């Protein structure tokens, strides 16, 4: 709802009035007076307080005309209980009673009722007050709706601001390190050109790994941006899923060796035909393996497996690393989750990897779940439909 909605015209068709009275004649007279003078409005009737409360729980009204003295619960009790229902917090009440005691009128006004009419009421007064209060209720609802929309927008802006800060952190910290390595090593080659071949190879290896780390960060940020804008599409092709997984396990064997971690693929399947977006599934598997290695200590193990049932291929990545605290499990797939930590060798991540994995798997109509126990390890399970 925008500012213009506050200025939209209001007609009798927008009025929804509830009449509460235990006498049929009184309800009929009120309804006829309203319908004669305010054609097009909607009128509901309740013959006692309990029936009125049931209707007030199910329907939105712009005004309640309520008798005070009723056999089950009086009008004051109807008002108090109605106000406990959130959507009725600003619902106007007019009490109508044959009781001429001024204290009754004052009590009604004290508890919050908008007005009090004595029977027999003046029809002109009834119509003017009903019309004005209905209009006031509608304007009030529109304002509340606009405030809620503004609050939602402000919350979204705060989230975007937090994400911006995280991107700046990635650019200023995570990207600076590999860039610094590349520039520093290039300067060494420039200043000391007569390096031994083995030294040059070592420098080149470090520069390549730094460049790959930098490229991975850039690609992650680009993927996150495309997902946010909804401009990412699947480019499907027929592949052998077991081949992709085995290649990714092999790709991470060097990283695992550096941390002295055992990594292996376990699968009874030798061929798993799937129609997928290969780069996105490769990236998803790579992110899960990288995540497992990051949070597994020396001499630990990471096991990747592929199984199947009648409908899905089931990929699991299991480690016996440091695990995830149970209070944080619901947030692991969130972007820039507050639960970010360094790996067992102080490795850092962007805070986007798992959110991108979930998005890519969801695009394939698949699912991903996680189980973990602090200090005992983590299990990610991906299900990809065969068709």
LOLO-179897 format. One line per 5 residues: number of its first residue (from 1); for each residue x, y, z of N, C-alpha, C. Coordinates in steps of 0.1 Angstrom, whole numbers. Example, Ala and Ser with C-alpha at 12.3 -4.5 7.8 and 13.67 -1.06 7.14 Angstrom:
<loses>
1	132,-57,78,123,-45,78,132,-33,78 ~ 128,-22,71,137,-11,71,129,0,79
</loses>
This chain:
<loses>
1	8,-12,0,0,0,0,9,12,0 ~ 6,22,-9,14,34,-10,6,46,-5 ~ 12,58,-5,5,70,0,-8,73,-7 ~ -9,70,-20,-21,73,-28,-33,65,-23 ~ -30,53,-17,-41,45,-12,-49,52,-1
6	-42,60,7,-48,68,17,-59,77,12 ~ -57,82,-1,-66,91,-7,-77,85,-15 ~ -77,72,-16,-88,65,-24,-101,68,-18 ~ -112,70,-26,-125,74,-21,-131,62,-13 ~ -139,66,-3,-146,56,5,-161,57,2
11	-167,45,0,-181,44,-2,-188,36,8 ~ -201,36,8,-209,28,18,-206,13,16 ~ -202,9,4,-198,-5,2,-186,-10,10 ~ -179,0,15,-167,-3,23,-171,-5,38 ~ -183,-2,42,-187,-3,56,-192,-17,59
16	-188,-22,70,-192,-36,74,-195,-34,89 ~ -208,-34,92,-213,-31,106,-218,-44,112 ~ -215,-46,125,-221,-57,133,-230,-51,143 ~ -243,-56,143,-253,-52,153,-254,-63,163 ~ -253,-60,176,-254,-70,187,-265,-66,196
21	-276,-74,196,-287,-71,205,-295,-84,207 ~ -300,-87,219,-307,-99,221,-321,-99,216 ~ -326,-87,213,-340,-85,208,-341,-84,193 ~ -349,-93,187,-349,-93,172,-354,-79,167 ~ -364,-73,173,-370,-61,168,-359,-50,168
26	-352,-49,179,-341,-39,180,-331,-40,168 ~ -327,-53,166,-317,-55,155,-323,-51,142 ~ -335,-55,139,-342,-52,126,-343,-37,124 ~ -347,-30,135,-349,-15,134,-335,-9,130 ~ -325,-13,137,-312,-7,135,-307,-10,121
31	-309,-22,116,-304,-26,103,-312,-18,92 ~ -325,-17,94,-333,-9,84,-329,5,83 ~ -327,11,95,-322,26,95,-309,27,88 ~ -300,18,91,-287,19,84,-288,17,69 ~ -296,7,65,-297,4,51,-304,15,43
36	-314,21,50,-321,32,43,-312,44,41 ~ -304,48,51,-297,60,50,-283,58,44 ~ -278,46,45,-264,43,40,-265,30,30 ~ -272,32,19,-274,21,10,-261,15,5 ~ -260,2,5,-248,-5,0,-239,-10,11
41	-241,-6,23,-233,-11,34,-236,-25,37 ~ -227,-32,44,-229,-46,48,-232,-47,63 ~ -243,-54,66,-247,-55,80,-248,-70,85 ~ -242,-73,96,-243,-86,102,-250,-84,115 ~ -257,-95,120,-264,-94,133,-260,-106,142
46	-259,-102,155,-256,-113,165,-266,-111,176 ~ -272,-122,180,-283,-121,190,-279,-123,204 ~ -266,-124,206,-261,-124,220,-246,-122,219 ~ -240,-120,231,-226,-116,232,-216,-127,227 ~ -219,-140,230,-210,-150,225,-210,-152,210
51	-222,-151,204,-223,-151,190,-215,-140,183 ~ -216,-128,190,-209,-116,185,-194,-119,185 ~ -189,-125,196,-174,-127,197,-170,-137,186 ~ -178,-147,183,-174,-157,173,-173,-149,159 ~ -182,-140,157,-182,-133,144,-170,-123,144
56	-167,-118,155,-156,-108,156,-142,-115,154 ~ -142,-128,157,-129,-135,154,-127,-139,139 ~ -139,-140,132,-138,-144,118,-139,-133,108 ~ -144,-122,111,-147,-111,102,-141,-98,106 ~ -138,-90,96,-133,-76,99,-145,-67,98
61	-147,-59,108,-158,-49,108,-152,-35,109 ~ -160,-26,104,-157,-11,106,-164,-5,117 ~ -174,-12,123,-181,-6,134,-190,-17,141 ~ -191,-16,154,-200,-24,162,-210,-16,169 ~ -223,-19,167,-234,-12,174,-238,-23,184
66	-236,-20,197,-238,-31,207,-247,-27,218 ~ -257,-35,221,-266,-33,232,-258,-36,245 ~ -261,-29,256,-254,-31,268,-259,-43,277 ~ -272,-43,279,-278,-53,287,-283,-65,279 ~ -276,-76,281,-279,-89,274,-278,-100,284
71	-286,-111,281,-287,-122,291,-274,-130,293 ~ -265,-131,284,-253,-140,286,-242,-131,291 ~ -236,-123,283,-226,-114,287,-230,-100,283 ~ -227,-89,290,-231,-76,287,-222,-70,276 ~ -226,-58,271,-218,-52,261,-204,-48,265
76	-202,-45,278,-189,-42,282,-179,-54,281 ~ -185,-66,284,-176,-78,283,-174,-81,268 ~ -184,-79,260,-181,-81,245,-170,-72,241 ~ -170,-59,245,-160,-50,241,-146,-54,246 ~ -145,-58,258,-132,-62,264,-126,-74,257
81	-135,-84,254,-130,-96,248,-126,-94,233 ~ -134,-85,227,-132,-82,213,-118,-75,211 ~ -115,-67,220,-102,-59,219,-90,-68,222 ~ -92,-80,227,-81,-90,228,-77,-96,215 ~ -86,-95,205,-84,-100,192,-76,-89,184
86	-64,-92,179,-55,-82,173,-62,-74,163 ~ -69,-80,153,-74,-72,142,-85,-62,147 ~ -90,-63,159,-100,-54,164,-95,-44,173 ~ -82,-42,173,-76,-33,183,-81,-18,181 ~ -84,-14,169,-89,-1,166,-103,-1,161
91	-111,-11,165,-124,-12,160,-133,-4,169 ~ -141,6,163,-150,15,171,-162,8,176 ~ -166,10,188,-179,5,194,-188,17,197 ~ -201,16,194,-211,25,199,-220,16,208 ~ -221,19,221,-231,12,229,-245,19,228
96	-255,10,227,-269,15,226,-277,9,237 ~ -283,17,246,-290,11,257,-302,19,261 ~ -312,12,266,-324,19,272,-321,24,286 ~ -310,20,292,-307,24,305,-303,39,305 ~ -310,47,313,-308,61,313,-297,65,323
101	-291,56,330,-281,59,340,-269,65,334 ~ -266,77,338,-254,84,332,-241,77,335 ~ -241,70,346,-228,63,350,-225,52,340 ~ -236,46,334,-234,35,324,-227,41,312 ~ -231,53,308,-225,59,296,-211,62,299
106	-208,68,311,-195,71,314,-186,59,315 ~ -191,48,320,-183,36,321,-179,31,307 ~ -189,32,297,-186,28,284,-175,36,277 ~ -176,49,280,-165,58,275,-152,55,281 ~ -152,52,294,-140,50,302,-132,38,296
111	-139,27,293,-132,15,288,-128,16,274 ~ -132,27,267,-127,29,253,-137,30,242 ~ -150,28,245,-160,28,235,-160,43,229 ~ -163,44,216,-163,57,210,-175,65,214 ~ -186,59,215,-198,67,218,-209,59,225
116	-219,66,229,-230,59,237,-243,66,232 ~ -253,58,228,-266,63,224,-277,57,233 ~ -286,66,237,-297,61,245,-309,58,236 ~ -316,47,240,-328,43,233,-340,51,239 ~ -349,56,231,-349,56,216,-339,66,211
121	-331,61,201,-320,70,196,-325,79,185 ~ -318,89,182,-321,98,171,-315,92,158 ~ -323,90,148,-318,83,136,-307,91,129 ~ -309,104,128,-299,113,122,-285,112,129 ~ -286,112,143,-274,111,151,-267,98,149
126	-275,87,149,-270,74,146,-263,73,133 ~ -269,78,122,-263,77,109,-250,85,108 ~ -250,97,113,-238,106,112,-227,99,119 ~ -229,95,131,-219,89,139,-214,76,133 ~ -223,68,128,-219,55,122,-211,57,109
131	-215,67,101,-208,70,89,-194,75,92 ~ -193,84,101,-180,90,104,-170,80,110 ~ -176,72,119,-167,62,126,-162,51,116 ~ -171,47,107,-167,37,97,-156,43,88 ~ -157,56,84,-147,62,76,-134,63,83
136	-135,67,96,-123,68,105,-116,55,106 ~ -124,44,108,-118,31,109,-110,27,96 ~ -116,30,85,-110,26,72,-97,34,70 ~ -97,47,73,-85,55,71,-75,50,81 ~ -79,47,93,-69,42,103,-63,28,98
141	-71,19,93,-66,7,88,-56,9,77 ~ -59,19,68,-50,22,57,-36,27,62 ~ -37,35,73,-25,41,78,-17,30,85 ~ -23,21,93,-16,10,99,-10,1,88 ~ -17,-1,77,-11,-10,67,1,-3,61
146	0,10,59,12,17,53,23,17,63 ~ 21,18,76,32,18,86,38,4,86 ~ 30,-7,85,35,-20,84,44,-22,72 ~ 39,-16,61,47,-17,48,60,-10,50 ~ 60,2,56,72,10,58,82,2,67
151	76,-5,78,85,-12,87,91,-24,79 ~ 84,-31,71,89,-42,63,100,-36,53 ~ 98,-25,48,108,-19,39,121,-15,46 ~ 119,-9,58,130,-6,66,138,-18,71 ~ 131,-29,74,138,-41,78,146,-47,66
156	140,-46,54,146,-51,42,159,-43,39 ~ 158,-29,41,169,-21,39,180,-24,49 ~ 177,-27,61,187,-30,71,194,-43,67 ~ 186,-53,62,192,-65,57,202,-63,46 ~ 197,-54,36,206,-51,25,218,-44,29
161	217,-35,39,229,-28,45,238,-38,51 ~ 233,-48,58,241,-58,64,249,-66,54 ~ 242,-69,43,248,-77,32,259,-68,25 ~ 256,-55,24,266,-46,18,278,-46,26 ~ 277,-45,40,288,-45,49,296,-58,47
166	289,-70,45,296,-82,44,303,-83,31 ~ 297,-78,20,305,-77,7,317,-69,8 ~ 316,-57,15,328,-49,17,338,-56,25 ~ 334,-64,35,344,-72,43,351,-82,34 ~ 343,-88,25,349,-98,16,359,-91,7
171	355,-80,1,364,-72,-8,377,-67,-1 ~ 375,-62,12,386,-56,19,395,-66,25 ~ 390,-78,29,398,-88,36,401,-100,28 ~ 390,-107,24,392,-120,18,398,-119,4 ~ 395,-108,-3,401,-107,-16,415,-100,-16
176	417,-93,-5,430,-86,-4,441,-97,-2 ~ 439,-107,6,449,-117,8,455,-124,-4 ~ 446,-130,-13,451,-136,-25,457,-126,-34 ~ 451,-114,-35,457,-104,-43,471,-100,-39 ~ 472,-98,-25,485,-95,-19,496,-106,-22
181	492,-118,-22,501,-129,-25,506,-128,-39 ~ 496,-126,-49,500,-126,-63,509,-114,-66 ~ 506,-102,-60,514,-91,-63,528,-92,-56 ~ 528,-97,-44,541,-99,-37,550,-109,-44 ~ 544,-120,-48,553,-130,-55,557,-126,-69
186	548,-118,-76,552,-112,-89,564,-103,-87 ~ 563,-95,-76,575,-86,-74,588,-93,-71 ~ 587,-105,-64,599,-113,-62,605,-117,-75 ~ 596,-122,-84,601,-126,-97,607,-115,-105 ~ 601,-103,-103,606,-91,-111,620,-87,-105
191	621,-87,-92,633,-82,-86,644,-92,-85 ~ 641,-105,-85,651,-115,-85,648,-125,-97 ~ 651,-121,-109,647,-129,-121,654,-142,-122 ~ 666,-143,-116,674,-155,-117,671,-165,-106 ~ 658,-169,-106,654,-179,-96,657,-193,-101
196	659,-202,-92,660,-216,-95,646,-221,-101 ~ 647,-231,-110,634,-236,-116,624,-241,-105 ~ 630,-248,-95,621,-253,-85,614,-241,-77 ~ 622,-231,-74,616,-219,-67,606,-212,-75 ~ 609,-211,-89,599,-205,-98,586,-213,-98
201	587,-227,-98,575,-235,-98,568,-234,-85 ~ 575,-233,-74,568,-231,-61,560,-218,-61 ~ 567,-207,-65,560,-194,-66,548,-194,-75 ~ 550,-201,-87,539,-202,-96,527,-209,-90 ~ 530,-220,-83,519,-228,-77,511,-219,-67
206	518,-212,-59,512,-203,-49,503,-192,-56 ~ 509,-187,-67,502,-176,-74,489,-182,-80 ~ 490,-194,-86,479,-201,-92,468,-203,-82 ~ 472,-209,-70,462,-212,-60,455,-199,-55 ~ 464,-188,-53,458,-175,-49,448,-170,-59
211	452,-171,-72,443,-167,-83,430,-174,-83 ~ 431,-188,-81,419,-196,-80,410,-192,-69 ~ 416,-189,-57,409,-185,-46,402,-172,-49 ~ 409,-163,-55,403,-150,-58,392,-152,-68 ~ 394,-160,-78,383,-162,-88,371,-169,-82
216	373,-178,-72,362,-184,-66,354,-174,-58 ~ 360,-164,-51,353,-154,-44,345,-145,-53 ~ 351,-141,-65,344,-133,-74,332,-140,-80 ~ 334,-153,-83,323,-161,-89,312,-163,-79 ~ 315,-164,-66,305,-166,-55,297,-153,-54
221	304,-141,-54,296,-129,-54,287,-127,-66 ~ 292,-130,-78,284,-129,-90,272,-138,-89 ~ 274,-151,-85,263,-160,-83,252,-155,-74 ~ 257,-149,-62,248,-144,-52,240,-132,-58 ~ 246,-124,-66,240,-112,-72,229,-117,-82
226	233,-127,-91,223,-132,-101,211,-139,-94 ~ 214,-146,-83,203,-153,-76,194,-142,-70 ~ 199,-132,-64,192,-121,-58,183,-114,-68 ~ 188,-113,-80,180,-106,-91,170,-115,-98 ~ 172,-128,-96,163,-138,-103,167,-140,-117
231	179,-136,-121,183,-137,-135,192,-149,-138 ~ 190,-159,-130,199,-171,-132,190,-182,-138 ~ 194,-189,-148,187,-200,-154,195,-212,-155 ~ 189,-224,-156,196,-236,-158,199,-239,-172 ~ 211,-243,-175,215,-248,-188,217,-263,-187
236	207,-270,-191,206,-285,-188,214,-293,-199 ~ 220,-304,-194,226,-313,-203,226,-327,-197 ~ 228,-337,-205,228,-351,-199,243,-354,-195 ~ 244,-358,-183,257,-361,-177,257,-374,-169 ~ 269,-379,-166,271,-390,-157,274,-384,-143
241	265,-385,-134,266,-378,-121,278,-384,-113 ~ 280,-397,-114,291,-403,-106,305,-398,-111 ~ 305,-395,-124,318,-390,-130,321,-376,-124 ~ 311,-367,-124,312,-354,-118,317,-354,-104 ~ 310,-363,-96,314,-363,-81,328,-369,-80
246	332,-379,-87,345,-385,-85,356,-374,-89 ~ 353,-367,-100,363,-356,-104,364,-345,-93 ~ 353,-342,-87,354,-332,-76,361,-337,-64 ~ 359,-350,-61,367,-356,-49,382,-356,-53 ~ 385,-359,-65,399,-359,-69,405,-345,-69
251	397,-335,-73,401,-321,-73,405,-317,-59 ~ 398,-322,-49,401,-317,-35,411,-326,-28 ~ 417,-336,-35,426,-345,-28,439,-338,-23 ~ 443,-328,-31,455,-320,-28,452,-312,-15 ~ 441,-306,-14,437,-298,-2,436,-307,10
256	430,-319,8,429,-328,19,443,-333,24 ~ 452,-335,14,465,-340,18,473,-329,26 ~ 471,-317,22,477,-306,29,473,-305,44 ~ 460,-309,47,455,-309,60,456,-323,67 ~ 462,-332,59,464,-346,64,450,-352,68
261	441,-350,58,427,-355,60,425,-366,49 ~ 418,-377,53,415,-387,43,402,-383,36 ~ 401,-384,23,389,-381,16,387,-392,6 ~ 375,-397,5,372,-408,-5,357,-408,-9 ~ 355,-414,-20,342,-416,-26,337,-430,-24
266	325,-432,-19,319,-445,-17,306,-445,-25 ~ 305,-454,-34,293,-456,-42,292,-469,-49 ~ 280,-476,-48,279,-488,-56,275,-485,-70 ~ 273,-472,-74,268,-469,-87,280,-466,-96 ~ 280,-471,-108,291,-468,-117,286,-458,-128
271	273,-458,-130,268,-448,-140,255,-442,-135 ~ 254,-429,-134,242,-423,-129,238,-412,-139 ~ 229,-415,-149,225,-406,-159,216,-395,-153 ~ 219,-383,-155,211,-372,-150,211,-360,-159 ~ 200,-353,-160,199,-341,-168,199,-329,-158
276	211,-322,-158,213,-312,-148,221,-300,-155 ~ 222,-289,-147,231,-279,-151,245,-282,-145 ~ 254,-288,-153,266,-294,-148,274,-284,-139 ~ 277,-272,-144,285,-263,-136,280,-260,-122 ~ 266,-258,-122,260,-255,-109,261,-267,-99
281	259,-279,-104,259,-290,-96,274,-293,-92 ~ 283,-291,-101,297,-292,-97,301,-282,-86 ~ 296,-270,-88,299,-260,-78,293,-264,-64 ~ 281,-269,-65,274,-273,-52,282,-284,-45 ~ 286,-294,-52,294,-305,-46,307,-300,-41
286	314,-291,-49,327,-286,-45,325,-278,-32 ~ 315,-270,-31,313,-262,-19,311,-270,-7 ~ 303,-281,-8,301,-290,3,314,-297,7 ~ 322,-302,-3,334,-308,1,344,-299,7 ~ 345,-287,1,354,-276,7,350,-273,21
291	337,-272,23,332,-269,37,335,-280,47 ~ 334,-293,42,338,-304,51,352,-304,54 ~ 361,-301,44,375,-301,47,379,-289,56 ~ 372,-278,54,375,-266,62,373,-269,77 ~ 363,-276,81,359,-278,95,363,-292,100
296	372,-298,94,377,-311,98,392,-310,103 ~ 395,-316,114,408,-315,120,418,-324,112 ~ 431,-323,115,441,-331,110,438,-346,114 ~ 440,-355,105,438,-369,107,423,-373,107 ~ 415,-363,103,400,-366,101,397,-372,88
301	384,-374,85,381,-379,72,368,-373,67 ~ 368,-373,54,356,-368,46,352,-379,37 ~ 339,-383,37,334,-393,29,322,-388,20 ~ 324,-389,7,314,-385,-3,307,-397,-8 ~ 294,-397,-9,287,-409,-14,276,-406,-24
306	273,-415,-33,262,-414,-42,254,-427,-41 ~ 241,-425,-38,231,-437,-38,219,-432,-46 ~ 209,-441,-47,197,-438,-54,185,-446,-49 ~ 173,-440,-50,161,-448,-48,153,-447,-61 ~ 140,-449,-60,132,-450,-72,130,-436,-78
311	132,-425,-71,129,-412,-76,141,-403,-77 ~ 151,-405,-68,162,-395,-66,175,-401,-66 ~ 185,-393,-70,199,-396,-67,202,-389,-53 ~ 209,-396,-45,212,-391,-31,227,-389,-29 ~ 231,-377,-28,245,-373,-26,247,-369,-11
316	257,-375,-5,260,-371,9,274,-368,10 ~ 277,-358,19,290,-354,22,291,-354,37 ~ 299,-363,42,300,-366,57,314,-363,62 ~ 316,-356,73,329,-355,79,328,-358,94 ~ 339,-360,100,340,-362,115,347,-350,122
321	344,-338,116,350,-326,121,344,-320,134 ~ 345,-307,135,341,-300,147,326,-298,148 ~ 318,-301,138,304,-301,138,298,-287,140 ~ 285,-286,141,278,-274,142,269,-274,154 ~ 269,-263,162,260,-263,174,246,-264,170
326	238,-271,177,224,-274,174,216,-261,172 ~ 219,-251,180,212,-238,180,214,-231,166 ~ 225,-234,159,228,-227,147,224,-235,134 ~ 220,-247,136,217,-255,124,206,-249,115 ~ 196,-243,121,185,-237,113,190,-225,104
331	202,-220,106,207,-208,99,218,-211,90 ~ 222,-223,88,234,-226,80,232,-222,65 ~ 220,-223,60,218,-220,46,214,-205,43 ~ 215,-197,54,212,-183,52,224,-175,47 ~ 221,-165,38,232,-156,34,238,-148,45
336	251,-148,46,258,-140,56,252,-143,70 ~ 250,-156,73,245,-159,86,254,-154,97 ~ 247,-150,108,255,-145,119,264,-156,125 ~ 261,-169,121,270,-180,125,281,-182,115 ~ 291,-174,115,302,-176,107,315,-178,115
341	323,-187,111,335,-191,119,346,-195,110 ~ 358,-195,115,370,-199,108,371,-214,108 ~ 378,-219,98,380,-234,97,391,-238,107 ~ 394,-251,107,404,-256,117,418,-251,115 ~ 421,-246,103,434,-239,100,432,-225,97
346	421,-219,103,418,-205,102,413,-201,88 ~ 408,-210,81,403,-207,67,390,-198,69 ~ 389,-189,59,377,-180,60,369,-183,47 ~ 356,-180,49,346,-181,38,339,-168,35 ~ 331,-168,25,324,-156,22,310,-155,30
351	306,-166,35,293,-166,41,282,-168,31 ~ 285,-171,19,275,-173,8,274,-187,3 ~ 285,-195,5,286,-208,-1,274,-217,0 ~ 269,-219,13,258,-228,15,245,-223,10 ~ 243,-210,11,231,-204,6,230,-206,-10
356	241,-205,-16,242,-207,-31,239,-221,-34 ~ 245,-231,-27,243,-245,-29,228,-248,-28 ~ 221,-243,-17,207,-245,-15,199,-240,-27 ~ 203,-228,-32,196,-222,-43,197,-230,-56 ~ 210,-234,-58,212,-242,-70,204,-256,-70
361	205,-262,-58,197,-275,-57,182,-273,-58 ~ 177,-262,-52,163,-259,-54,159,-256,-68 ~ 168,-250,-76,165,-247,-90,163,-260,-97 ~ 170,-271,-93,168,-284,-99,157,-292,-93 ~ 148,-285,-85,137,-292,-78,142,-303,-69
366	154,-301,-63,159,-310,-54,158,-304,-40 ~ 165,-311,-30,165,-306,-16,179,-309,-10 ~ 182,-301,0,194,-303,8,191,-302,23 ~ 196,-311,31,194,-311,45,207,-313,52 ~ 208,-309,65,220,-310,72,217,-316,86
371	226,-325,90,226,-330,104,240,-329,110 ~ 240,-325,122,253,-323,128,253,-324,143 ~ 264,-327,149,266,-327,163,279,-321,167 ~ 278,-311,176,291,-304,179,301,-314,184 ~ 313,-313,178,325,-321,181,325,-335,175
376	314,-338,167,314,-352,162,312,-352,146 ~ 309,-341,140,309,-340,126,296,-336,120 ~ 295,-336,107,284,-330,100,281,-339,87 ~ 268,-340,84,263,-347,73,254,-338,64 ~ 258,-336,52,249,-329,43,243,-339,33
381	230,-339,31,224,-348,21,216,-340,11 ~ 220,-343,-2,214,-337,-14,205,-347,-21 ~ 193,-343,-24,185,-352,-33,182,-345,-46 ~ 185,-352,-57,183,-346,-70,173,-356,-78 ~ 162,-351,-83,153,-359,-90,160,-366,-102
386	157,-379,-104,162,-385,-116,157,-379,-129 ~ 145,-375,-128,138,-369,-140,137,-354,-138
</loses>
